[in-house]
Every structure is written in structure tokens, then in C-alpha cells.
Amino acid sequence: MTPCWYDGPLAAFDTETTGIDVERDRIVSAALVVQETPRSAPRVTRWLINPGVEIPEASIEVHGLTADHLALYGRWPAPVLEEVAHTLAAQAVAGRPLVVMNAPFDLTLLERELKRHRASSLTAYLGGRPLHVLDPRVLDKHLDRYRKGRRTLTDLCAHYEVELTDAHEAAADALAALRVVRALGRRFADRLEGFQPAELHTRQAVWYAAQARGLQAWFARSGSPETVDPHWPLRPELPAAA
């Protein structure tokens, strides 16, 4: 019997960065985790990048990667980013769904970094092959929409009883997100029955847009000027004037 997608091969991607602005901040570390079955040992690839820019103290407090450490052990961005893009493209070739927690952040920042350092894009490296993204935050919010509380990776790990050690280390976060998706798939198996990763990818774009509209309406009622981008898993590039 063919296993359900959440019991089959999955990959997961995560980054640590200089900040939370996808248009200006930089990637300082990244990781890809590949696991063929829930019981198989994960294969981990890690990258460290010396971004060549100042790293705010607030970001260092999150991930612990200082400029001095990255100057010693990090590599220049251009070759690393090409390796990352080729590695993600290999997941598309292999047909492995890619778990990315809060995909519009990590994938959009990767896209901007590829443009900055390679004059290219993730789409170009994929070469027309589909990358089926599974975002545990979007899936959880759709499948359990009335549950109160935050939905950070730490919160989701606690809710789905997934161990998270060394939080804010890219490989640890990627593996935890992958395990959350497996646990989420099993918990909501009856509602996900018949959905393959390709269809889930398409549906998540719709679900995320609806979630973004709801959050935008909440901001409006609260008098907040903050705007919410409804695009998933990649945000469109800002106009040059912006």
C-alpha cells in the first residue's frame, strides 16, 4: 500500500537572517533536511554565510551568529546561494515536498538574495519543475482555525508534541517543522484524505490569502497601519520606486 504523503519522503528548509525585512536583510545560515520516512535518519545539509553587512544585536540574540564567527566560518554569499538553489531544485526533481515554516519569509528572502548575488531567481533554478511547498503555519491555521494562541514554530511543536532542541538553529528548526507537518498530517488525516502535495500547494495559496485578509481586517479594526501581503509562498518583487 502506498504511504500517505506525510509518511513518505519530505524535505525541509530553514534560514537564519540579519533581520525580518525580506527586501533588505540577508541570510546568514541555511539548512536542508531530507527524511524518507518518519523512522529514517534525517540527512542534513548546512550552510554558513558571511553576509558582508552588519548584523544587528537583536538578531544575534536570536540565532547567536556573530559577525566574527561568520567571518571565520562563513562563506561568501554568491556560491552558497547557488548551492542552496540547486539543492532545492533537486528536491523538485526528486518529487519531495518541501516543508518551509512561514514560507513567504524564507523563500522570498532567498529569492531576493539570488537576485542580489546571482542576478537570478529560484524559479530560474527550478527550470519549470514544480516545488510543492508545505507550510505548517498555513496548514495548522486552516485545519484548526479556532484554536486560540500563537502559532510560532515553538508553539506548534508544543501543540503537536514535537521535540524542538536548539531553536533558531536552521537545521533544528527545519527538522522540527518537518516533524510538525508529519504530526499534523496524521492528526487531520480524514480532512486531508485525497489531497496530494501538488493540490495542497495550490490550496495553501488560497488559504493563506484568506488568512491574510482576516489579519488585515483585524489591523484595520485596531487602527493599525500595518499591511499584510496575501501572496504565498513567494511575495512579488516591489516596484523599483519602492
C-alpha positions as CSV (number, residue, x, y, z in Angstrom):
1,M,0.0,0.0,0.0
2,T,1.4,3.4,-0.9
3,P,2.0,5.5,2.2
4,C,0.3,8.9,2.6
5,W,2.5,11.8,1.7
6,Y,3.0,12.7,5.4
7,D,4.5,9.3,6.0
8,G,6.7,9.4,2.8
9,P,9.7,11.4,1.7
10,L,9.8,15.0,2.8
11,A,12.4,17.8,2.8
12,A,12.5,20.9,4.9
13,F,14.3,24.2,4.5
14,D,15.0,27.0,7.0
15,T,17.2,30.1,7.3
16,E,18.6,32.4,9.9
17,T,18.9,36.0,8.9
18,T,20.1,39.5,9.8
19,G,16.5,40.7,10.3
20,I,12.9,40.3,9.2
21,D,12.8,42.6,6.1
22,V,12.8,40.3,3.1
23,E,13.8,43.2,0.8
24,R,16.9,44.4,2.7
25,D,18.0,41.7,5.2
26,R,20.4,38.9,4.4
27,I,20.7,35.1,5.1
28,V,23.5,34.1,7.5
29,S,22.7,30.4,7.7
30,A,20.5,27.9,6.0
31,A,19.8,24.2,6.2
32,L,18.0,21.5,4.3
33,V,16.8,18.3,6.0
34,V,15.7,15.3,4.0
35,Q,13.9,12.4,5.6
36,E,12.5,9.5,3.6
37,T,10.1,8.0,6.2
38,P,9.2,9.1,9.8
39,R,11.6,6.5,11.2
40,S,14.5,7.0,8.9
41,A,17.5,9.1,9.9
42,P,17.4,12.7,8.5
43,R,20.1,13.8,6.1
44,V,21.2,17.4,6.9
45,T,23.0,20.0,4.8
46,R,24.1,23.2,6.5
47,W,25.4,26.4,5.1
48,L,27.0,29.4,6.8
49,I,27.2,32.7,5.0
50,N,29.3,35.8,5.7
51,P,26.9,38.4,4.5
52,G,29.4,41.3,4.5
53,V,27.0,43.6,6.3
54,E,26.4,44.5,9.9
55,I,24.4,42.0,12.0
56,P,22.0,43.7,14.5
57,E,22.5,42.8,18.1
58,A,18.8,41.8,18.3
59,S,19.3,39.2,15.5
60,I,22.5,37.9,17.2
61,E,20.5,37.3,20.4
62,V,18.1,35.1,18.4
63,H,20.5,32.9,16.5
64,G,23.8,33.5,18.1
65,L,25.7,34.0,14.9
66,T,28.1,37.0,15.3
67,A,30.0,38.8,12.5
68,D,33.3,37.5,13.9
69,H,32.0,33.9,13.8
70,L,30.7,34.2,10.3
71,A,33.9,35.9,9.2
72,L,35.9,32.8,10.4
73,Y,33.5,30.1,9.3
74,G,31.1,31.6,6.8
75,R,31.5,31.6,3.0
76,W,30.8,34.4,0.6
77,P,27.1,34.6,-0.4
78,A,27.2,34.0,-4.2
79,P,28.5,30.4,-4.3
80,V,26.5,29.4,-1.2
81,L,23.2,30.7,-2.6
82,E,23.8,28.9,-5.9
83,E,24.3,25.7,-3.9
84,V,21.1,26.3,-1.9
85,A,19.1,26.9,-5.1
86,H,20.5,23.8,-6.8
87,T,19.7,21.8,-3.7
88,L,16.1,23.0,-3.6
89,A,15.8,22.3,-7.3
90,A,16.9,18.7,-6.6
91,Q,14.0,18.3,-4.3
92,A,11.6,19.3,-7.1
93,V,13.3,16.8,-9.4
94,A,13.0,14.1,-6.8
95,G,9.3,14.9,-6.2
96,R,9.9,15.6,-2.5
97,P,7.5,18.1,-0.9
98,L,9.4,20.9,0.7
99,V,8.4,22.0,4.3
100,V,9.0,25.6,5.0
101,M,7.7,27.3,8.1
102,N,6.4,30.7,7.2
103,A,7.4,30.2,3.6
104,P,6.7,33.7,2.3
105,F,9.6,34.9,4.5
106,D,12.3,32.3,3.9
107,L,11.6,31.7,0.2
108,T,11.1,35.4,-0.6
109,L,14.3,36.3,1.2
110,L,16.1,33.5,-0.7
111,E,14.7,34.9,-3.9
112,R,16.0,38.4,-3.2
113,E,19.4,37.1,-2.2
114,L,19.6,35.1,-5.5
115,K,18.8,38.3,-7.4
116,R,21.3,40.3,-5.4
117,H,24.2,37.9,-5.7
118,R,23.4,35.7,-8.7
119,A,21.3,38.0,-10.8
120,S,18.9,35.1,-10.9
121,S,15.8,33.6,-9.2
122,L,14.6,30.5,-7.6
123,T,12.2,30.0,-10.5
124,A,15.1,30.0,-12.9
125,Y,17.0,27.3,-10.9
126,L,13.8,25.2,-10.8
127,G,13.7,25.2,-14.6
128,G,10.0,24.8,-14.8
129,R,9.8,22.0,-12.3
130,P,7.2,22.5,-9.6
131,L,8.3,22.9,-6.0
132,H,5.5,21.6,-3.8
133,V,5.7,23.6,-0.5
134,L,4.1,22.6,2.7
135,D,3.9,25.4,5.3
136,P,2.9,24.1,8.8
137,R,1.8,27.5,9.9
138,V,-0.7,27.8,7.0
139,L,-1.9,24.2,7.3
140,D,-2.4,24.4,11.0
141,K,-4.2,27.7,10.9
142,H,-6.6,26.3,8.2
143,L,-7.2,22.9,9.8
144,D,-7.5,24.2,13.4
145,R,-8.6,27.8,12.8
146,Y,-10.5,28.4,16.0
147,R,-7.7,27.3,18.3
148,K,-6.5,30.3,20.4
149,G,-2.9,31.2,20.9
150,R,0.2,31.9,18.9
151,R,1.4,29.7,16.1
152,T,5.1,30.1,16.1
153,L,7.3,27.0,15.4
154,T,7.8,26.7,19.2
155,D,4.0,26.8,19.8
156,L,3.3,24.3,17.0
157,C,5.9,21.9,18.4
158,A,4.3,22.1,21.8
159,H,0.8,21.5,20.4
160,Y,1.8,18.6,18.2
161,E,4.2,17.1,20.7
162,V,7.3,17.5,18.6
163,E,10.6,18.0,20.3
164,L,12.5,21.2,19.4
165,T,16.0,21.4,20.6
166,D,18.4,24.2,19.8
167,A,15.6,26.5,18.5
168,H,16.7,29.2,16.0
169,E,19.4,26.9,14.6
170,A,18.4,26.4,10.9
171,A,18.8,22.6,10.8
172,A,17.0,22.1,14.2
173,D,14.1,24.4,13.1
174,A,13.8,22.6,9.7
175,L,13.7,19.2,11.2
176,A,11.1,20.3,13.8
177,A,8.9,21.9,11.1
178,L,9.1,18.6,9.1
179,R,8.0,16.6,12.1
180,V,5.2,19.0,12.8
181,V,3.9,18.5,9.3
182,R,4.0,14.7,9.7
183,A,2.1,15.0,13.0
184,L,-0.4,17.5,11.5
185,G,-1.0,15.2,8.6
186,R,-1.7,12.2,10.8
187,R,-4.0,14.3,13.1
188,F,-6.1,15.6,10.3
189,A,-5.8,12.6,8.0
190,D,-9.6,12.4,7.5
191,R,-9.7,16.0,6.2
192,L,-6.5,15.7,4.1
193,E,-7.5,12.4,2.5
194,G,-7.1,12.5,-1.2
195,F,-5.0,15.7,-1.2
196,Q,-1.6,15.2,-2.8
197,P,1.2,17.8,-2.2
198,A,0.6,19.4,-5.6
199,E,-3.0,20.2,-4.7
200,L,-2.1,21.2,-1.2
201,H,0.4,23.7,-2.5
202,T,-2.4,25.3,-4.6
203,R,-4.9,25.3,-1.8
204,Q,-2.4,26.8,0.7
205,A,-2.1,29.8,-1.6
206,V,-5.8,30.3,-1.3
207,W,-5.9,29.6,2.4
208,Y,-3.0,32.0,3.1
209,A,-4.7,34.8,1.1
210,A,-7.9,34.3,3.2
211,Q,-5.9,34.3,6.4
212,A,-4.1,37.5,5.3
213,R,-7.4,39.2,4.6
214,G,-8.6,38.3,8.1
215,L,-5.5,39.6,9.7
216,Q,-5.7,42.8,7.6
217,A,-9.3,43.3,8.7
218,W,-8.2,42.9,12.3
219,F,-5.4,45.5,11.8
220,A,-8.0,47.9,10.3
221,R,-10.3,47.5,13.3
222,S,-7.4,48.1,15.6
223,G,-6.4,51.3,13.8
224,S,-3.0,49.8,12.8
225,P,-1.5,51.0,9.5
226,E,0.3,47.6,9.0
227,T,-0.3,45.9,5.7
228,V,-0.4,42.1,5.1
229,D,0.9,40.7,1.9
230,P,-1.5,37.9,0.7
231,H,0.9,36.1,-1.6
232,W,2.2,32.6,-0.8
233,P,4.8,31.1,-1.0
234,L,6.6,34.0,-2.7
235,R,5.9,37.7,-2.3
236,P,6.1,39.7,-5.6
237,E,9.0,42.0,-6.0
238,L,8.4,45.6,-5.0
239,P,8.3,48.2,-7.8
240,A,11.7,49.9,-8.4
241,A,10.4,53.1,-7.0
242,A,9.7,51.5,-3.7
